[in-house]
Amino acid sequence: MATGFPRPARMTALLDSLERLIVQVLEQDPRPAYLDENTSGREFGMRLLDYNIRWSASTDTATVIAIDGVLGD
């Protein structure tokens, strides 16, 4: 059974914008340069705006694992 969570249009636009920004950043391959090329399966993280973004990277693909809000800054 498919499950959906309807979102207000404004929230959808915000999430779409955030997703585009994350894609643009990850396309730049923000992995630390001091690591060797073989980082497959390794998890990375960064803070972007008010979010903690975690992702893993293979040779040519980045996969977002989690997007968590950052509280208390």
Phi and psi in degrees as a GROMACS rama.xvg file:
@    title "Ramachandran Plot"
@    xaxis  label "Phi"
@    yaxis  label "Psi"
@TYPE xy
-76.5696  144.248  ALA-2
-125.444  134.612  THR-3
-126.611  152.733  GLY-4
-123.784  98.2175  PHE-5
-62.5238  138.682  PRO-6
-121.903  147.605  ARG-7
-60.7458  152.692  PRO-8
-56.1434  -39.4352  ALA-9
-64.4043  -41.9927  ARG-10
-65.1135  -39.8386  MET-11
-61.4286  -44.0165  THR-12
-63.2795  -40.7305  ALA-13
-63.4847  -45.629  LEU-14
-66.9506  -37.3779  LEU-15
-62.9877  -41.8848  ASP-16
-65.2063  -42.3592  SER-17
-63.7028  -42.862  LEU-18
-61.7961  -43.0369  GLU-19
-62.2677  -41.4172  ARG-20
-64.2686  -44.6576  LEU-21
-60.5914  -44.231  ILE-22
-60.4763  -44.9361  VAL-23
-61.8532  -40.5417  GLN-24
-68.5989  -46.3144  VAL-25
-68.0005  -26.7242  LEU-26
-63.6418  -21.2313  GLU-27
-82.9756  -1.43717  GLN-28
53.7148  74.1257  ASP-29
-80.5333  18.0869  PRO-30
-64.0927  148.012  ARG-31
-58.5803  134.586  PRO-32
-68.0327  -23.2064  ALA-33
-75.7056  -11.0138  TYR-34
-79.2636  149.446  LEU-35
-73.3816  174.1  ASP-36
-64.6766  -28.5274  GLU-37
-87.1326  83.0438  ASN-38
-116.211  18.5743  THR-39
-57.0961  133.242  SER-40
83.132  -9.87935  GLY-41
-79.8724  143.451  ARG-42
-99.1191  137.88  GLU-43
-123.873  164.758  PHE-44
-149.293  158.34  GLY-45
-158.706  158.44  MET-46
-100.007  130.218  ARG-47
-134.717  116.969  LEU-48
56.006  -123.513  LEU-49
-104.803  31.3944  ASP-50
-130.175  147.119  TYR-51
-101.166  115.277  ASN-52
-103.879  126.331  ILE-53
-115.967  137.395  ARG-54
-148.932  161.917  TRP-55
-117.565  158.244  SER-56
-135.136  139.93  ALA-57
-112.087  -164.61  SER-58
-54.7956  -46.0995  THR-59
-133.683  15.9453  ASP-60
-137.628  134.681  THR-61
-110.747  134.323  ALA-62
-120.541  120.271  THR-63
-72.7154  128.256  VAL-64
-96.5981  -42.2498  ILE-65
-156.007  149.496  ALA-66
-130.075  111.068  ILE-67
-116.518  141.456  ASP-68
-72.6547  146.862  GLY-69
-102.952  124.219  VAL-70
-108.437  151.932  LEU-71
79.291  22.5463  GLY-72
